[in-house]
Every structure is written in structure tokens, then in C-alpha cells.
Amino acid sequence: MIRSALITGLACLLLAGCGESAPPQRTPPATAAAPAPPAAPWFVDATTESNINFNWTSGQFGDYLLPEIIGGGVALLDVDGDNDLDIYLVQGGEIESALDSSRTNPASNRLYRNDGDWHFQDITEESGAGNTGYGQGVATGDYDNDGDLDLYVTNVGPNALLRNDGNGRFTDVTTASGTAHPGWGTSAAFLDTDRDGDLDLYITNYISWSPETELDCSLMTTGRDYCSPRNYDAPARDVLYENLGNGRFSDVTAKAGIDTSMGNGLGIACVDFDDDGWTDIFIANDGTRDLLWHNQRDGSFKDIGLLAGCALDDEGRPKAGMGVTVSDIDDDGDMDLLVCNLTGESDSLFRNEGTYFVDITASSDLRTTTKPFTRFGMAWLDFNNDGYLDLYEANGRVLRSPVPEGVDPYAQQNMLMRGSSQGVFSEVLPRGGVVDPISLTSRAAAFGDLDNDGAMDIIVVNRDAPITLLRNIAPDAGHWILLQVLDEHGRDAIGAVVSARIGSRTLSRPLLTNYSYLAANDPRIHLGLGANKSVDTVTIRWVDGTAETFGPLAADRQHVLQRGSGH
């Protein structure tokens, strides 16, 4: 009775109309509020028109084998030299079949040639690129200096190196090159660790795992599910291969000191973080501290993540590091770092202060925005060409949520956040920048200009569902420029840093293909210019530390900048 009276009294107070002492209220006639006009989309789903028929197949049936929830990967690269980006998709399939030499995995990777007008053709069989391992990620780089991009595929089990022989044809040179690492590879990257002019290879490994050692995990709310990597307590050692220059690689993991720290590796980014002219390596680990391998300039590396302040979050905790993106978000010339994590853990934005990092996740407004999602593929790019980096994140759970029968229990909507001159990121709605938000279990995301119109497009790989191909149609977009930066061999100058002077600002961007998650991206440098119709100068610091200047360069077009042709 007392409780009922209290509730009634509270309701009366909230309604401001209970009690004789209350003054009479005049209520104006109710008028229906005009609905807010829908926001203009930044992307349109071009999957159906693209002719790409690809689902990353987990192979999940009965048992919950951990690799089924981790993959799969995608690469954007020009395989045939026709100046547009083709698409390479890494497939999963059946884990037991892929790991058993007496059986055949029924699924294989696929290569789609870009024929223009958002139409792609499957050329897998004629290209020889259809590896049948249980695929996870992919790296791109011209390891043999012949002017075209090669593919390195990471698998659960032996990885594969596919040499590009030109005109879109590939040869499997894994055995001959000595790169058939047998672990559980995730992200990988080509980089020139020793500045000798050829690309070495770093492979991130997840955990020491096999179907025979799989664990059985359950939750009280949803029952049996995938285990956390912490349950296994089996972090894997990453691998570094040195390019010997004759088509072969040498495992220099121990010699380089890479075996001194281990973790559950998922994400990678290779840039010169301390501006000393040598490429460093950042590794995002799942549930263990992240690693920052500082290049010691003598063929060895030292993990300085804890000392530099980017191994843990601002509360001193390791997070479930998945995807990684790097760029200069504050125009100070050094590379900042963003790592995405699990639901309940926000992104970690580390601002580079030269010799250390500061966690500025909260002040960037990313802490509350990202926390409800489990994020994987991601990138800082200027999607609306206003001169400021935006952020796209591909999301999907790793633990089931209670949902009705027939609904994907791991699905989440992807996110798009708009950057600003104040360094704050605000979410673009509708969610993901599309008219109808897409809810799938997304993993890898690759970024590039698929139609050469100066707007960066996105391809997302989804677990047991079709890929999502997003064509950029951002409203009120500004001017832009695309820079194809080539070294003396005519290959993409991976590891170079481009600094573009545009009016009173200098935009610095690293040339790297392997950021995001299990992905390889457009090797060209894209810059949004806002209202500016030209770039005053472009300074390129090459991998060996020397610099060269180009420009001025007109906007709204692609420019090829090759070493030796500048000032």
C-alpha cells in the first residue's frame, strides 16, 4: 500500500498535475513534429552489381574450432597492370581437410579482375591464385623487384607465397622460397627491415593450436561457444623472413630478436614511428600486451611497447587487440596509432609524441562510441575529401548473443566516424554511412579507390555471408589527389613517407598496404584536399632515409611519382 502510494505520488509530480495546490496548466494544441530528413549516405552497396559471388566459409558444424571465428582476409591490388584494383579473397573451408595432406579442402581463394564500371570477373582458375589452405590473411608486396605485386597468404597450417608472373598469372613458390611456415598465421606484411632495397616478410601468428587440442567452452547464458584465447595460454611466436635477393628467404626470427616476446597476434602495421629512418613493427595482440618492435638498425629488433606507452591502455590493461591503422592525425609529421578491441573495451588511440605515445582515446570521443562493438577491419582515411581523416570499422562478435532462431548471433553493424580539425570523431548516421545499416559478422576490411574517381571505397569480408562492397558517394566531397609512389625498381615504395604541403597544412602519410585486419590495401597515397585545387609540394622520404621533392601537383587526378624524377 505504501509502495503504491509512493509510485502514484511520484507519477503525479512528474506529470505536474496532481494536487489541488498545483496551478492550472494551459496546454497548447498538439502539433506533430516534422520528421528529420534522413542523412545523405556516404556509401552505396555495390555487391550485387559487382558479380562477386563469395562467402568466407567458416566450416563450423557441431564443434566450435577457434579459427572459424577469426577469418578471413582480402587484398586490393593491380594484378595485371591496367591501373585499376583487382580483388583477392582468402577462403576458409574445412579445417580438418586443409590440415590433412590426404584430403582436399573443398574451398579455395578467389581472384576477381576489375573490368570497370563496378563489374568484376572471377579469373581464379586461369590465374593460378587459388590456394586451398584454411585461409586467414594476405599480404602484398613486390618481393622480387619485377614491378608487380606478389601475394603471401596466411593459413591455419602452411602459408603460401604466390609470385606474380605478370598479366594476372601467379606461380606458387612457397617451397622454393622457404616461406611455408606451418603455424597459425594471421596478419602479415612485406617491409624492408634492413634498407637493402628488397622486401622482407613479417608473419603474425595467433596461438599454438590444433583440432586435437581444442577446448570445450560454454557460457551460462548462451551455452557452448568459442573459447577465449586466454583459455589456451599458448601464445605463438611471430616469424621474420629476410629476403636474400635470389627468390629465397631466410628465417631470421631468433637472430633479429623477434622470439624474445610473444603474444596472440592479430594485427600489424609497419612504419617508422620514431622518425629515425628505419621501419618499426607494431603488433596488436589479443588479450596480451601489444608489441612495438623498434628497429635497432643492425638487423635486430627490441620490444619497446611498454616503455613507449602503447602496449597497454591508459588504465594499464591489455586489450583484445584486433585491427590496426596508422597515420598522422594531428599534422605534426609523426605516425599516430589506433588499435580496435572487443565489446566492452574501447578503441585505443595512441598519439605519437616522438619517443613515446599518449592514450587520447577519451578526448577523441572514441571511448564511448566504440565500446559496444567488437571491431576488426579498420582504417583512417578521408572518405569525404574534406582534408581530415575519418574512421571506418567492420564489426562482429566472437561470442554468441541471445537472438531468435535463424538470426546470426555474432552479427553487428559496422561503423563510420567523421574526423574533424579538433581531433574528435563523431559517428555518421545512419550507421555505417549507408541507407540501410548492414548487420553481419564482419572481419577483414580493405580500402582503396576501385573506380579511380578519387573517393576511397571499401570491401568487407563477412563470416558465412556474402562480402560487402561499398562504393563511395560521400556528399559535398572536396577535391582529392592520388599518388602512386614508385622506387627505382618501379615498384610501390613500401615504407616511404609522403608529406604534402597544402596551403598552411602539411599532411604526412605512410606508404603501406598492410594495415586494418588480415588485409592488404590500395598502395597509392590518397589525400583529401577540401577546397584546395592543388598541392604545393610533395616531399617523399624514401626507405633509405633520402628525400625527394615533387610539385606543384594539380588536384582531382592521379600522379605517378618515381624516385629520381623529382628534385
C-alpha positions in Angstrom: 0.0 0.0 0.0 2.8 2.4 1.0 4.7 1.5 -2.2 1.6 2.1 -4.3 1.1 5.5 -2.8 4.7 6.5 -3.4 4.5 5.4 -7.0 1.3 7.4 -7.5 2.8 10.4 -5.8 5.9 10.3 -8.0 3.8 9.9 -11.1 1.8 13.0 -10.1 4.9 15.0 -9.5 6.4 14.0 -12.9 3.2 14.9 -14.6 2.9 18.3 -12.7 -0.8 17.9 -12.5 -1.6 16.2 -9.2 -2.8 18.0 -6.0 -5.2 20.9 -5.5 -2.4 23.4 -5.0 -1.0 22.9 -8.4 -1.6 25.9 -10.7 -3.8 25.3 -13.7 -1.8 24.4 -16.9 -2.6 25.7 -20.3 -1.6 23.1 -22.9 -1.2 24.4 -26.4 -2.7 22.3 -29.2 -0.5 19.4 -30.1 1.3 19.7 -33.4 3.1 16.8 -35.0 6.9 17.4 -35.2 8.2 17.2 -38.7 10.4 14.1 -39.1 14.1 14.9 -39.5 15.3 14.4 -43.1 17.4 11.3 -43.5 21.1 12.0 -43.7 22.7 11.6 -47.1 24.6 8.3 -47.3 28.4 8.1 -47.7 28.3 4.7 -49.3 26.1 2.6 -51.5 26.1 -1.2 -51.5 27.5 -2.3 -54.9 27.8 -6.0 -54.1 25.1 -7.3 -56.3 26.2 -5.4 -59.4 29.8 -6.3 -58.9 29.3 -10.0 -59.9 31.4 -11.1 -56.9 29.9 -14.3 -55.5 32.0 -15.0 -52.5 31.2 -16.1 -48.9 34.0 -16.7 -46.4 33.1 -20.2 -45.2 33.9 -21.0 -41.6 33.1 -24.7 -41.9 31.5 -24.6 -38.5 29.5 -27.7 -37.9 29.0 -29.1 -34.4 32.3 -28.4 -32.8 33.5 -24.8 -32.1 37.0 -24.7 -33.6 38.6 -21.3 -32.8 39.8 -20.4 -36.4 36.2 -20.5 -37.6 35.5 -17.2 -35.8 38.7 -15.4 -36.7 39.0 -15.1 -40.6 39.0 -14.2 -43.4 41.2 -11.9 -45.4 41.1 -9.7 -48.6 43.6 -7.8 -50.8 43.3 -5.0 -53.2 46.0 -4.9 -55.9 46.5 -4.3 -59.6 47.5 -7.8 -60.7 47.6 -7.2 -64.4 49.0 -3.7 -64.7 45.9 -2.0 -66.1 45.8 0.7 -63.5 42.7 -0.5 -61.6 42.4 -2.5 -58.4 41.5 -6.2 -58.6 40.3 -8.2 -55.6 41.8 -11.3 -54.0 39.7 -13.1 -51.4 41.1 -15.6 -48.9 38.8 -18.6 -48.2 38.3 -20.8 -45.2 36.5 -24.1 -45.8 37.1 -27.2 -43.7 39.9 -27.0 -41.2 40.5 -30.8 -40.9 40.6 -31.2 -44.7 43.0 -28.3 -45.1 45.4 -29.7 -42.4 45.2 -33.3 -43.7 47.6 -33.9 -46.7 45.5 -37.0 -47.7 42.3 -34.8 -48.0 41.4 -31.8 -50.1 39.8 -28.6 -48.8 36.7 -28.1 -50.9 37.2 -24.3 -50.9 39.9 -22.1 -52.4 40.9 -18.5 -52.5 39.4 -16.4 -55.4 40.8 -13.7 -57.6 38.4 -11.2 -59.3 39.6 -9.0 -62.1 38.3 -5.4 -62.2 36.7 -4.9 -65.7 35.5 -1.4 -64.9 32.0 0.0 -64.1 31.9 -1.9 -60.9 32.0 -5.3 -62.6 34.4 -8.0 -61.6 35.3 -11.3 -63.3 36.5 -14.5 -61.5 39.8 -15.4 -63.0 41.0 -17.8 -60.3 41.5 -20.8 -62.4 43.4 -19.1 -65.2 45.5 -17.1 -62.8 46.7 -20.0 -60.6 46.0 -18.0 -57.5 43.5 -20.4 -55.9 45.3 -21.6 -52.8 43.3 -24.3 -50.8 44.6 -23.8 -47.3 42.3 -22.8 -44.5 42.9 -19.1 -45.2 43.2 -16.2 -42.7 45.0 -13.2 -44.1 47.0 -11.9 -47.0 49.9 -9.5 -47.6 51.0 -7.8 -50.9 54.4 -6.6 -52.0 56.9 -6.9 -54.9 59.4 -9.2 -53.2 61.4 -9.9 -56.5 61.6 -6.3 -57.8 60.0 -7.1 -61.1 57.4 -4.3 -60.9 54.3 -6.3 -60.0 52.7 -7.2 -56.6 53.0 -10.7 -55.2 50.8 -12.4 -52.7 51.6 -14.0 -49.3 48.6 -15.9 -47.8 48.5 -16.9 -44.2 46.7 -20.1 -43.2 45.9 -22.3 -40.3 48.8 -24.6 -41.3 51.4 -23.9 -44.0 51.3 -20.5 -45.6 51.7 -19.8 -49.3 53.8 -17.4 -51.4 52.3 -16.7 -54.9 54.7 -15.0 -57.3 53.1 -12.6 -59.8 54.5 -13.5 -63.2 52.7 -10.6 -64.9 49.4 -10.3 -66.8 47.5 -11.7 -63.8 49.1 -15.1 -63.6 50.7 -16.5 -60.4 53.1 -19.3 -59.5 53.2 -21.0 -56.1 56.8 -20.6 -55.0 56.3 -21.4 -51.3 58.7 -24.3 -51.1 61.3 -22.8 -53.3 61.3 -19.5 -51.4 61.4 -21.2 -48.0 58.4 -19.4 -46.6 56.0 -22.3 -45.8 55.7 -21.5 -42.1 53.4 -24.2 -40.6 51.8 -22.3 -37.7 48.5 -20.4 -37.4 49.3 -17.2 -39.4 47.0 -14.1 -39.2 48.2 -10.8 -40.5 51.5 -10.4 -42.4 53.4 -7.6 -44.1 56.2 -7.1 -46.6 58.7 -4.4 -45.4 62.4 -3.5 -45.9 63.8 -4.1 -42.4 67.5 -3.6 -43.4 67.2 -0.9 -46.1 68.9 -3.1 -48.7 66.3 -2.5 -51.4 64.3 -5.7 -51.2 61.2 -6.6 -49.2 61.5 -8.9 -46.1 58.4 -10.6 -44.7 56.9 -10.5 -41.2 54.2 -13.0 -40.2 52.0 -12.5 -37.2 50.9 -15.8 -35.5 47.9 -16.2 -33.2 48.2 -19.2 -30.8 49.7 -22.7 -30.9 46.7 -24.7 -31.8 45.4 -27.9 -33.4 42.0 -29.6 -33.7 43.2 -32.3 -31.4 44.0 -29.7 -28.6 40.8 -27.7 -29.0 39.0 -26.8 -25.8 35.3 -27.0 -24.9 33.9 -23.8 -23.6 30.4 -22.7 -22.5 28.6 -19.6 -21.2 25.7 -19.8 -18.7 23.6 -17.5 -20.9 24.1 -18.9 -24.4 25.7 -22.4 -23.9 28.5 -23.8 -25.9 30.6 -21.3 -27.8 34.1 -20.4 -28.9 36.8 -20.1 -26.3 38.8 -17.0 -25.4 42.5 -17.1 -26.5 43.3 -16.7 -22.8 41.9 -20.2 -22.1 44.6 -21.8 -24.2 47.5 -20.0 -22.6 49.5 -20.8 -25.8 50.8 -17.5 -27.4 52.6 -18.1 -30.7 55.9 -16.8 -31.8 55.9 -14.5 -34.8 58.3 -15.1 -37.7 60.6 -12.7 -39.6 62.0 -13.8 -43.0 64.9 -11.9 -44.6 64.8 -11.6 -48.3 68.1 -13.0 -49.7 67.5 -11.4 -53.1 67.6 -14.6 -55.1 64.0 -15.6 -54.7 64.6 -17.2 -51.3 64.0 -16.1 -47.8 65.9 -17.0 -44.6 64.2 -17.3 -41.2 66.0 -14.7 -39.0 63.4 -14.7 -36.2 65.9 -15.6 -33.5 68.7 -13.6 -34.9 66.5 -10.5 -35.1 65.3 -11.0 -31.5 61.7 -11.4 -32.5 61.5 -14.6 -30.4 62.0 -12.6 -27.2 58.4 -11.6 -26.9 55.2 -13.5 -27.8 51.5 -12.8 -27.9 48.2 -13.8 -29.5 49.0 -11.8 -32.7 46.2 -10.5 -35.0 47.0 -7.0 -36.3 50.2 -5.5 -37.8 51.4 -2.1 -39.0 55.0 -1.4 -40.2 56.1 2.3 -40.2 58.9 4.4 -38.9 57.3 5.6 -35.6 60.3 7.5 -34.2 61.4 9.2 -37.4 64.9 7.7 -37.4 64.7 6.4 -41.0 64.2 2.7 -40.1 60.9 0.8 -40.3 59.5 -0.4 -36.9 56.8 -3.0 -36.4 53.7 -2.8 -34.2 51.7 -5.9 -33.4 48.2 -6.0 -31.9 47.8 -9.0 -29.6 44.5 -10.5 -28.5 44.3 -10.4 -24.7 48.1 -10.0 -24.2 50.1 -6.8 -24.3 50.8 -5.3 -27.7 54.3 -5.2 -29.1 56.3 -2.4 -30.6 59.4 -3.8 -32.3 61.9 -1.0 -32.6 64.4 -1.4 -35.4 67.9 -1.4 -34.0 69.5 -0.7 -37.4 71.7 -3.7 -37.2 69.2 -6.4 -38.3 67.7 -6.8 -34.8 64.6 -5.5 -33.1 63.7 -4.7 -29.5 60.2 -4.7 -28.0 59.7 -1.2 -26.5 55.9 -1.2 -26.3 55.8 -0.9 -22.5 58.4 1.8 -22.5 56.8 3.7 -25.3 53.4 3.6 -23.8 51.5 1.7 -26.5 51.5 -1.9 -25.1 48.6 -1.3 -22.6 45.7 1.1 -22.4 45.6 4.2 -20.2 44.4 2.0 -17.3 47.4 -0.3 -17.6 45.4 -3.2 -19.1 46.0 -5.4 -22.2 43.0 -5.4 -24.5 41.8 -7.8 -27.2 43.8 -6.1 -30.0 42.5 -6.9 -33.5 42.8 -4.4 -36.2 45.4 -1.6 -36.5 45.6 1.6 -38.5 48.3 4.3 -38.6 48.5 7.8 -39.9 49.4 11.4 -38.9 46.1 12.6 -37.4 47.4 15.9 -35.9 49.6 17.2 -38.7 52.8 17.0 -36.6 54.7 14.8 -39.0 54.8 11.6 -37.0 52.6 8.5 -37.2 49.8 8.0 -34.6 48.3 4.6 -33.9 44.8 3.2 -33.4 44.0 -0.3 -32.2 40.5 -1.7 -32.1 39.3 -4.2 -29.5 36.5 -6.3 -28.0 33.0 -5.3 -26.9 33.3 -3.7 -23.5 36.8 -2.4 -24.4 37.1 0.8 -26.4 39.5 1.5 -29.2 42.9 2.7 -28.1 44.1 5.8 -29.8 47.8 6.5 -29.2 49.1 9.9 -30.1 52.8 9.9 -31.1 54.9 12.3 -29.2 58.2 11.4 -30.9 59.7 9.0 -28.5 56.6 7.8 -26.7 52.8 7.6 -27.1 49.9 9.1 -25.1 46.5 7.4 -25.0 44.0 10.1 -26.1 41.0 7.7 -26.7 38.7 9.6 -24.4 39.4 13.1 -25.7 38.9 11.9 -29.3 35.3 10.7 -28.4 36.1 7.2 -29.4 35.9 5.6 -26.0 32.1 5.7 -25.6 31.3 5.3 -29.3 33.3 2.2 -30.0 32.9 0.3 -26.7 29.6 -1.5 -27.5 31.1 -3.2 -30.6 33.7 -5.9 -31.4 35.8 -4.3 -34.1 38.2 -5.9 -36.7 39.0 -4.4 -40.1 39.5 -0.6 -39.9 41.1 2.4 -41.5 41.8 6.1 -41.0 41.0 7.6 -44.4 39.5 10.8 -45.7 36.3 9.4 -47.1 34.6 12.7 -47.9 37.8 14.5 -49.1 37.5 17.4 -46.6 41.1 17.2 -45.6 40.5 15.3 -42.3 40.8 11.6 -41.6 37.6 9.7 -41.0 37.4 6.2 -39.4 35.6 3.1 -40.7 35.3 -0.1 -38.5 34.0 -3.5 -39.5 32.3 -5.2 -36.6 31.2 -8.7 -35.5 31.0 -10.5 -32.2 33.2 -13.5 -31.2 30.7 -14.8 -28.6 27.0 -15.5 -29.4 24.3 -13.2 -28.3 20.8 -14.3 -27.4 18.8 -13.9 -30.7 15.8 -15.5 -32.3 16.3 -18.7 -34.3 17.7 -18.1 -37.8 19.4 -14.8 -36.8 23.2 -14.6 -36.9 24.2 -14.5 -33.2 27.6 -12.9 -33.9 26.3 -10.1 -36.2 26.8 -6.4 -35.5 26.5 -3.2 -37.6 29.6 -1.6 -39.0 30.5 2.0 -38.1 31.7 5.2 -39.8 33.0 8.1 -37.8 33.7 11.5 -39.3 37.0 13.3 -38.3 37.5 16.9 -37.6 40.1 19.6 -37.2 39.7 19.3 -33.4 40.8 15.6 -33.5 37.3 14.4 -32.5 35.5 11.6 -34.2 31.7 11.7 -34.4 29.5 8.8 -35.7 27.9 9.2 -39.1 24.2 8.1 -39.1 22.6 6.0 -40.5 25.2 3.7 -39.0 28.0 2.7 -41.4 27.2 5.6 -43.7 24.6 3.5 -45.7 20.9 4.0 -46.1 20.2 0.6 -44.6 22.7 -0.4 -41.9 24.3 -3.8 -42.6 24.4 -6.3 -39.8 26.7 -9.2 -40.4 29.7 -10.9 -38.7 32.4 -8.7 -40.4 36.1 -9.4 -40.2 38.7 -8.1 -42.8 38.1 -4.8 -44.5 40.3 -3.5 -47.4 40.3 0.1 -48.6 41.1 1.6 -52.0 39.8 3.6 -54.9 38.2 0.9 -57.0 36.9 3.1 -59.8 39.7 5.8 -59.8 37.3 8.6 -59.0 39.3 9.9 -56.0 36.9 8.5 -53.4 38.0 5.6 -51.2 35.8 2.5 -51.4 35.6 -0.5 -49.1 35.3 -4.2 -49.3 34.3 -6.1 -46.2 34.6 -9.9 -45.7 31.8 -11.4 -43.6 31.7 -14.8 -41.9 29.4 -17.3 -43.6 27.8 -14.5 -45.6 28.5 -12.6 -48.9 31.1 -9.9 -49.0 30.0 -6.3 -48.7 31.3 -4.0 -51.5 30.8 -0.3 -50.7 31.0 2.4 -53.4 31.9 5.8 -52.0 29.3 8.5 -52.8 30.0 10.9 -49.9 28.0 14.1 -50.2 29.7 17.5 -50.6 33.0 15.9 -51.1 36.1 18.1 -51.7 39.0 17.9 -54.1 41.5 15.0 -53.9 44.7 13.6 -55.2 46.1 10.1 -55.7 49.8 9.5 -55.6 51.4 6.3 -57.0 54.9 6.4 -55.4 57.4 4.1 -57.0 61.0 3.4 -56.1 63.9 2.9 -58.6 62.7 -0.6 -59.5 59.3 0.7 -60.5 57.6 -1.0 -57.5 55.4 0.6 -54.8 57.8 2.2 -52.4 56.5 0.4 -49.3 58.0 2.1 -46.2 58.3 5.6 -47.7 56.7 8.6 -46.0 54.9 11.2 -48.1 54.5 14.8 -46.8 52.2 17.1 -48.9 52.2 20.8 -48.4 48.7 22.2 -48.9 48.3 25.8 -48.1 49.1 26.2 -44.4 48.9 22.5 -43.6 51.3 19.6 -44.2 49.7 16.2 -44.5 52.0 13.2 -43.8 51.0 9.7 -44.8 53.0 6.4 -44.7 53.1 4.2 -47.8 52.0 0.8 -46.5 49.5 -1.8 -47.7 49.2 -4.0 -44.6 47.0 -2.2 -42.0 43.4 -3.0 -41.0 42.9 -6.7 -40.2 44.1 -9.7 -42.3 44.0 -7.3 -45.3 46.2 -5.7 -47.9 45.1 -2.3 -49.2 45.5 0.1 -52.1 49.2 1.0 -52.2 48.5 4.5 -53.5 48.5 7.5 -51.2 45.1 9.2 -51.1 44.7 12.8 -49.9 41.5 14.7 -49.4 42.1 18.4 -50.2 38.9 20.1 -49.2 38.6 23.4 -51.2 42.2 23.3 -52.4 42.7 22.7 -56.1 46.4 21.8 -56.0 49.2 20.5 -53.8 52.1 22.9 -53.4 54.8 20.4 -52.9 55.2 16.7 -52.1 58.3 15.5 -50.2 59.0 11.8 -50.2 61.4 10.3 -47.7 62.5 7.1 -49.2 63.2 3.9 -47.2 66.9 4.6 -47.1 66.4 8.0 -45.5 67.0 10.2 -48.5 64.3 12.7 -49.6 63.0 14.0 -52.9 60.5 16.8 -53.7 57.8 17.0 -56.4 55.2 19.5 -57.4 53.2 21.6 -57.6 50.6 19.0 -58.5 47.0 19.5 -59.7 44.1 18.1 -57.8 41.4 15.6 -58.9 43.8 13.3 -60.7 46.4 10.6 -60.1 50.1 11.3 -60.3 53.0 8.9 -60.6 56.0 9.9 -58.6 59.0 7.7 -59.3 62.3 8.0 -57.5 64.8 10.0 -59.5 62.3 12.2 -61.3 61.8 14.8 -58.6 64.1 17.5 -57.1 
